[in-house]
Amino acid sequence: MALIDALLNGLTLGGVYALIAMGLTLQYGVARIMNLAYGQMLIAAAFAAYALFTTFALSPLLGLLLIAPAAFALNWLLYQLLLTPLVRRAKTSEALEVDSILATFGLLFVIEGIVLVIFGGNYYNYDYLGQVITLLGSPLKANRLLALGFAVVIGIGLYLVLHHTRRGTALRAVAVSPTSAQLVAIDVRKAAAFAFALGGGLVAASGTLVSMFFTINASMGVVFTMKALIVVIMGGVGNLMGCLVAGLLLGLTESLVATFVAPGLTLAVTFGLFLLVLIIRPTGMFGKAGA
């Protein structure tokens, strides 16, 4: 029974990790933006969902329909105003990565400061769909299963869009080689802006769902950024299915270690697994050599 509990908890936790990381894999893989403010954007969305639920009694699932499109628009505007000048002056993708790290590192503190002014430094939580469901004899909360379901649906949906639509093909072309994409009349700047905005919408969606069962604080965004970055690199930068598999693998590993070894070792094992993948497959489990 303990093994089944650990496996089911690991799958739900891994689904959350994958859901959180999907937006970053688009921003980093397509737009070449290493967004260090990513986790703080998730926290901002989580607080927005909390405020809508506690003030207007609006369920997070309905709030998702407001928060995700608003985040998409804000991230598109952010790309145009803050990141486009960096893209124009960067002579190589490596230079753009460095510039984006510095810019989004500052943005992290701006977002954190705004959230602190509005909500303060206290911890907040609320319970939505907290009913316990028994699955294979193991108790699980409905909200965590919902997050896992969203991760799978979003991952499969984005995979189909990227591989079976013209816009998706353009995004994949930009992810492989922006220079070559320009040669076939793809507007690289528009594609990158769209990918960055879509990643912002996805992280807002994940923040809204995570708020249903996580206790949130204005300063904890860096934790989510770290987890998302580990999942993205383990799965292969820009690979959505790799992101899903890596998230589930990470969640299962942490759950099994916490159940059968010691909860205090989960962080060490997480980084150990991350380093092992990098040693064996430097481009990630689903990454392509030379990509």
N, C-alpha and C positions, 0 to 999 in steps of 0.2 A: 504493500500500500504506500509506503514511503517513496518507493521508486516512481510509482504512478503519479503521486503528488508532485514530486520534483520535476518529472517530465512535463506535466501539464502546466505547472507554474513557469517552467522554463520556456515553453512554447508561447505562452501569453506575454511573458517579459520580452522574449525575442521579437515578437510581433510589434511590441511598442518600440523597441530599438530600431527595427527596420522601418517602421512608419516615420519615426523621427528623422532617420538618415536619408530618406528618399529625396527630400528637397535639396539637401546639401550635395548629393551626387549629381544633380542637375546643375546647380550653381557652379560647382567646381569642375565637373566633367565637361560641360558645354561652354559656360561663360568664362571659364578659367579664373573664377573669383574664389579665393580662399576666404570664406566669410567667417571671421572669428566672432561676429555678433550673432551668429545663427541661433545659438542656445538662448540668448537673451531675447531674440524675436519670439521664440517659443514661449518663454515666460510671459512676455507682453500679451501674447494671444491667450494664454491660460488665465491671466488676470482679467482680460476682457470678458472671457467666458464666465469667470467667477462673478464679475460685476453685473453682467446681464442676468445671471441666474438669481443672485441675491437681491438685486434691486428691482428687476422687472419680472421675476419668476419665469424667465425665458430658458427653456431647456437647452443644454449645450448642443444638441443635435440641430435645433433651429438656429441657435447662435452661430453654428458652423456655416450656415448659409449667408450670414452677414460678415463674419470675421474673415473667412478665407478669401472672398472676392475683394474685401477692403485691403487685406494684406497683399494680394496680387497687385492691386493698383499702387499701393505705397511702395512696394519693392520695384515696380517698373519706374516710378518717379525717382526713387533712390538711385537706380542704375543710371538714369538720364542725367541727374544733377551731380552726383558724387563720383560715380565710377566711369562714366564715359570720358571725362578728361584724362583719367588714368589710362584708359584703353588707347586713347589717341596718342599719348606720348610714349607708351611702352613699346620698345623696339622688338622685344621677344616675349614669349609667353612666361618665361621665368621672371622677367622684370615686372610683368603685370601681376604675377603671384605675390612678389615682394611688396609692391605698392598696395595691392588689395589687402594684404595682411595688416599693414600699418593703418590703412584707412578704416577698415572694419574693426580693428582693435580700439580705435578711438570711438567708433560708433557704438561699440559695446557699452562703454561708460555713459554715453549720451542716453541710450535706451534705459539702462539701469537707473540712471539718475531721475529720469521722468517717472519710472514706475515707483521709485522710492518716494518721490514728492507726493504722488497720488495715494499710494497705499502704505507707505512707511516700511519699516524693516521687519514687521511681524510675519509669522507664518499663517497661511490661510489654507482652508480646504472646505470642500462641501461634498455631499454624497449624492450621486445620481446613478440610478440603475445599480445600486449596491446590493441587490438581492443575490443570495447565494444559490448557485446552480450546481447540482451534483452531476458530475460527468465521470463515468467509469469508477464510481465510488469516491471520487475526490471532489471536495468543495471548491468552487471557483466563483468569483464575482462576475456578474453579467457585464459590468462595464469593461473589465479586462478582456473578456471574450469579444466584446464589441470592437475594442481597439485592434485585436488580432484580426478580426474579420475585415476591418477597414484596411489594414496593412496588406492583406492578401488581395483584396479587390482593387485597391489603388495600384499595387505593384503590377498586377496582371493587366489592368486597364492602361497604365502608362506604357507597358511593354507593347501592347497591341497598337497604341497610338504611334509610338516611335518606329515600329516596324511595318505598319500597314497604312500610313498616311503620308502625304507629301511633306507636310510640316515636320512630322516626326523624322522622315528621311533627311530633311535639311538639318535638323538638330544633330542627328548622328554624324552627318558629314562635317559639321562644324566641330564636333567633339573630336573627330579623328584628325582633321587638318583644316584649320581656318583658311589657310592660304589656298589650298586646293578647292575648298568650297567656293571661294570667290571666283575661281576660274569657270565654274558651272553656273554662274549668275545667282548665287545665294547671297543674300544680304546678311553678312556675318554679324554686323552690329545689331540688326533687328532680331536675329535669331538668338543672340546672346542675351539681349534685353528680355526677350520672351522667356528664355530658360531661367534667368535669374528671378523674374517675377513669378513664374510658375513654382520655382523652389520656395519662394516666400509664401505663396499660397498654401503649399504643402506643409511647411513648418507651422503655419498658423492653424491648419487643420489638426495636425498632431498635437499642438499645444492645447487646443480646445478639448480634444479627446482625453489627453493625459490629465487635464485639470479635474476630471471626474473622479479620479482615485489617487492622485498624488497630492501631497502637501507641498505648497509652493511658497517660495520666498523670492523677493526681488533680486537677490544676489546669487542665485543658484544656476544661472544660465550656463556658466562655464562647464558644469558637469555634463549637461546635455550636448554641448559642443564637442567635448572630448569623446563621449560615447558615439556620437554621429560620425565623427572623423575616423574613429577606429573601424566602425562598420563599413564606411565608404572605402577605405583603403584595403581592408580585408576582402571585400567583395569585388574590388576592381573599380577604379574611378570611372564614373559615368555608366556603370552597368547596374540597371535596376534589379534584375533578377539576382545578380550577385549580392546586391545590397540586402535583399530579402533573405537569402540563404545565410549570409554572414550575420545578420541580426538574430535570426533564429538560433544559429550555432552559438553565438555569444550568450544569448539568454539561457539556453540549455546548460552551457558550461557553468555559468554563474549559479544557476539553481542547483545543479548537482553538487557543486563544491560546497555551497552553503548548507545543503542537507546532509551530506555524508562526510564532509571534512571539517570545515570551520567557516562561519560567515565572514570572519575577518580576513580570510584569504582570497575572497572573490576578486578584489581589485588586482592583487598580485597575479592571479591566474588569468585575468582578463588581459593584462599587458604581456604575460608570458605567451598566451595564445596568439596575440597580435604579433609579437616578435617572431614566433615560430612560422607564421604565415609569410611574413616579410622575408625570412631567411630562405624558405622553400620556394615561394612564389613572390618575388619582389613587386610584381605588377598586380598582386591580388589573386584570389582564387579564380576569378572569371576574367581577369585582365589579360590583354594580349601583349606579348613581348614587343617592345618598341613603340607601344601606343602612347 
